[in-house]
Amino acid sequence: MNTEIIVTLENGADSNLIIQIIENIKGVLKASIKNDIKSDKE
């Protein structure tokens, strides 16, 4: 069984850097970016 963690980034965050960091954590199988989530703050 896998566990999924959802992270919401603020505008201007370097998503590529964050993906690289997450993928380098021991035990992480993969990381991906999904851009279709709208913030309640908009």
C-alpha positions in Angstrom: 0.0 0.0 0.0 1.3 3.4 -1.0 0.7 6.7 0.8 0.2 10.0 -1.2 1.1 13.4 0.2 -0.3 16.5 -1.4 1.6 19.7 -1.2 0.2 23.1 -2.3 2.9 25.6 -3.4 2.6 29.3 -3.3 2.8 31.4 -6.5 6.4 31.8 -7.6 7.7 28.6 -5.9 10.3 26.7 -7.8 8.3 23.5 -8.4 11.2 21.8 -10.3 13.6 22.3 -7.4 11.0 21.0 -4.9 10.3 17.9 -7.1 14.1 17.2 -7.1 14.3 17.5 -3.4 11.3 15.3 -2.7 12.6 12.6 -5.2 15.9 12.5 -3.3 14.2 11.6 0.0 14.8 8.0 0.9 11.6 5.9 0.4 10.0 8.2 -2.3 9.0 6.3 -5.4 8.1 9.3 -7.6 7.0 12.9 -7.4 4.8 14.7 -10.0 3.3 18.1 -10.6 -0.4 18.7 -11.1 -1.4 22.3 -11.9 -5.2 22.1 -12.1 -5.9 22.8 -8.4 -7.4 26.3 -7.8 -6.7 28.1 -4.5 -9.4 29.5 -2.3 -7.4 32.7 -2.0 -7.8 33.7 -5.6 
